[in-house]
């Protein structure tokens, strides 16, 4: 089984957790700069790279929305 992965992106954290659910292998949680969870996606992608990209896109979208 894969291990959890974290990545910092634009001052926020993308945390991936292995989770085999339907067509997805990863769940993702987005945390703000203070470590508070603001989004959880139980089926984020079939690969680690796809799930990380989804997290980056969500952060970009939220940043654009709040400007």
N, CA, C and O of each residue as an XYZ file, in Angstrom:
268
protein
N       0.844     -1.182      0.000
C       0.000      0.000      0.000
C       0.886      1.242      0.000
O       1.909      1.283      0.685
N       0.491      2.247     -0.767
C       1.236      3.502     -0.838
C       1.123      4.252      0.495
O       0.231      3.995      1.303
N       2.044      5.172      0.692
C       2.039      5.983      1.911
C       1.434      7.349      1.622
O       1.359      7.767      0.466
N       1.007      8.040      2.663
C       0.479      9.390      2.523
C       1.547     10.307      1.947
O       2.744     10.097      2.141
N       1.085     11.333      1.231
C       1.975     12.286      0.577
C       1.484     13.691      0.916
O       0.279     13.939      0.939
N       2.407     14.603      1.176
C       2.028     16.000      1.354
C       2.873     16.866      0.429
O       4.026     16.556      0.130
N       2.265     17.953     -0.011
C       2.962     18.919     -0.857
C       2.493     20.316     -0.481
O       1.298     20.549     -0.294
N       3.436     21.242     -0.371
C       3.089     22.644     -0.165
C       2.879     23.282     -1.523
O       3.639     23.047     -2.462
N       1.822     24.102     -1.613
C       1.517     24.780     -2.865
C       0.865     26.116     -2.524
O      -0.201     26.161     -1.910
N       1.520     27.202     -2.929
C       1.004     28.559     -2.697
C       0.640     28.799     -1.234
O      -0.384     29.414     -0.935
N       1.482     28.312     -0.326
C       1.274     28.537      1.094
C       0.253     27.614      1.741
O      -0.044     27.753      2.927
N      -0.284     26.678      0.977
C      -1.258     25.737      1.511
C      -0.693     24.324      1.387
O       0.339     24.113      0.751
N      -1.367     23.378      1.991
C      -0.884     21.997      1.982
C      -1.896     21.090      1.315
O      -3.092     21.135      1.602
N      -1.386     20.271      0.419
C      -2.179     19.210     -0.206
C      -1.733     17.918      0.451
O      -0.556     17.563      0.385
N      -2.646     17.220      1.076
C      -2.335     15.952      1.726
C      -3.091     14.840      1.000
O      -4.318     14.867      0.910
N      -2.348     13.871      0.488
C      -2.947     12.725     -0.176
C      -2.884     11.515      0.741
O      -1.882     11.271      1.413
N      -3.966     10.772      0.751
C      -4.052      9.558      1.550
C      -4.476      8.417      0.637
O      -5.460      8.548     -0.090
N      -3.752      7.297      0.660
C      -4.175      6.167     -0.167
C      -5.575      5.706      0.236
O      -5.856      5.502      1.417
N      -6.439      5.548     -0.748
C      -7.796      5.112     -0.471
C      -8.357      4.486     -1.743
O      -8.622      5.182     -2.722
N      -8.531      3.203     -1.722
C      -9.057      2.479     -2.876
C     -10.578      2.539     -2.836
O     -11.227      1.805     -2.090
N     -11.133      3.430     -3.657
C     -12.583      3.580     -3.694
C     -13.028      3.764     -5.138
O     -12.654      4.739     -5.790
N     -13.811      2.842     -5.625
C     -14.298      2.850     -7.006
C     -13.125      2.995     -7.962
O     -12.244      2.135     -7.977
N     -13.085      4.058     -8.761
C     -12.017      4.222     -9.754
C     -10.863      5.086     -9.240
O     -10.010      5.491    -10.031
N     -10.814      5.374     -7.959
C      -9.804      6.250     -7.399
C      -8.923      5.502     -6.401
O      -9.375      4.602     -5.694
N      -7.659      5.898     -6.367
C      -6.717      5.312     -5.407
C      -6.258      6.300     -4.344
O      -5.523      5.933     -3.428
N      -6.693      7.571     -4.464
C      -6.227      8.611     -3.549
C      -7.365      9.514     -3.104
O      -8.240      9.863     -3.896
N      -7.348      9.887     -1.842
C      -8.205     10.936     -1.293
C      -7.299     12.137     -1.043
O      -6.104     11.974     -0.796
N      -7.865     13.342     -1.105
C      -7.036     14.508     -0.814
C      -7.723     15.413      0.186
O      -8.948     15.509      0.246
N      -6.889     16.070      0.966
C      -7.341     17.059      1.933
C      -6.519     18.314      1.702
O      -5.297     18.255      1.567
N      -7.210     19.463      1.657
C      -6.527     20.743      1.502
C      -6.556     21.468      2.834
O      -7.595     21.566      3.487
N      -5.382     21.979      3.227
C      -5.225     22.684      4.493
C      -4.698     24.086      4.217
O      -3.823     24.274      3.372
N      -5.236     25.066      4.936
C      -4.753     26.430      4.766
C      -3.393     26.596      5.451
O      -2.833     25.646      5.998
N      -2.887     27.814      5.405
C      -1.540     28.076      5.953
C      -1.447     27.847      7.454
O      -0.350     27.688      7.989
N      -2.584     27.828      8.140
C      -2.598     27.580      9.579
C      -2.869     26.112      9.917
O      -2.942     25.752     11.092
N      -3.019     25.266      8.900
C      -3.258     23.850      9.138
C      -4.712     23.460      9.284
O      -5.025     22.336      9.677
N      -5.612     24.399      8.964
C      -7.044     24.105      9.052
C      -7.541     23.482      7.751
O      -7.269     23.993      6.664
N      -8.260     22.391      7.870
C      -8.814     21.734      6.693
C      -9.933     22.583      6.101
O     -10.831     23.025      6.818
N      -9.875     22.810      4.784
C     -10.961     23.550      4.149
C     -11.619     22.776      3.010
O     -12.634     23.214      2.466
N     -11.047     21.632      2.648
C     -11.667     20.811      1.610
C     -11.177     19.373      1.739
O     -10.005     19.124      2.018
N     -12.093     18.438      1.531
C     -11.734     17.021      1.497
C     -12.414     16.393      0.285
O     -13.611     16.577      0.065
N     -11.635     15.653     -0.495
C     -12.155     14.976     -1.683
C     -11.845     13.491     -1.520
O     -10.681     13.099     -1.602
N     -12.853     12.661     -1.293
C     -12.605     11.246     -1.044
C     -12.118     10.461     -2.257
O     -11.458      9.434     -2.100
N     -12.433     10.928     -3.460
C     -11.978     10.261     -4.677
C     -11.266     11.295     -5.555
O     -11.880     11.913     -6.424
N      -9.964     11.473     -5.314
C      -9.216     12.558     -5.947
C      -8.479     12.150     -7.215
O      -8.152     13.014     -8.028
N      -8.210     10.877     -7.408
C      -7.502     10.469     -8.617
C      -7.008      9.048     -8.562
O      -6.882      8.449     -7.494
N      -6.728      8.519     -9.742
C      -6.237      7.142     -9.801
C      -4.726      7.064     -9.627
O      -4.197      6.010     -9.272
N      -4.018      8.183     -9.875
C      -2.575      8.222     -9.635
C      -2.247      9.360     -8.675
O      -3.028     10.297     -8.509
N      -1.091      9.262     -8.053
C      -0.645     10.310     -7.138
C      -0.526     11.634     -7.883
O      -0.934     12.673     -7.364
N       0.023     11.608     -9.083
C       0.212     12.821     -9.862
C      -1.122     13.475    -10.213
O      -1.250     14.698    -10.146
N      -2.114     12.668    -10.585
C      -3.435     13.202    -10.918
C      -4.091     13.830     -9.694
O      -4.713     14.886     -9.803
N      -3.962     13.206     -8.550
C      -4.561     13.727     -7.326
C      -3.875     15.027     -6.895
O      -4.547     15.964     -6.464
N      -2.555     15.091     -7.005
C      -1.843     16.330     -6.678
C      -2.269     17.456     -7.621
O      -2.477     18.588     -7.184
N      -2.395     17.152     -8.888
C      -2.820     18.155     -9.859
C      -4.224     18.656     -9.544
O      -4.495     19.851     -9.661
N      -5.104     17.769     -9.154
C      -6.458     18.178     -8.757
C      -6.394     19.131     -7.563
O      -7.103     20.137     -7.533
N      -5.552     18.821     -6.585
C      -5.397     19.701     -5.430
C      -4.874     21.068     -5.825
O      -5.358     22.081     -5.320
N      -3.885     21.120     -6.727
C      -3.344     22.399     -7.193
C      -4.424     23.209     -7.902
O      -4.543     24.417     -7.696
N      -5.207     22.534     -8.737
C      -6.282     23.218     -9.460
C      -7.316     23.788     -8.493
O      -7.813     24.897     -8.693
N      -7.637     23.042     -7.459
C      -8.621     23.520     -6.481
C      -8.100     24.752     -5.739
O      -8.853     25.694     -5.489
N      -6.827     24.744     -5.391
C      -6.222     25.903     -4.724
C      -6.225     27.095     -5.672
O      -6.582     28.201     -5.266
N      -5.835     26.891     -6.925
C      -5.848     27.971     -7.910
C      -7.256     28.542     -8.078
O      -7.436     29.758     -8.136
N      -8.243     27.664     -8.154
C      -9.635     28.091     -8.319
C     -10.095     28.921     -7.115
O     -10.713     29.973     -7.279
N      -9.797     28.453     -5.941
C     -10.198     29.183     -4.733
C      -9.501     30.532     -4.657
O     -10.109     31.526     -4.260
N      -8.229     30.572     -5.034
C      -7.486     31.828     -5.030
C      -8.110     32.816     -6.011
O      -8.270     33.991     -5.680
N      -8.462     32.363     -7.205
C      -9.074     33.232     -8.212
C     -10.467     33.693     -7.762
O     -10.859     34.833     -8.010
N     -11.191     32.820     -7.115
C     -12.548     33.131     -6.673
C     -12.576     34.205     -5.588
O     -13.509     35.005     -5.522
N     -11.558     34.217     -4.745
C     -11.554     35.138     -3.611
C     -10.848     36.460     -3.893
O     -10.740     37.307     -3.007
N     -10.370     36.638     -5.114
C      -9.718     37.930     -5.471
C     -10.742     38.937     -5.901
O     -10.392     40.069     -6.236
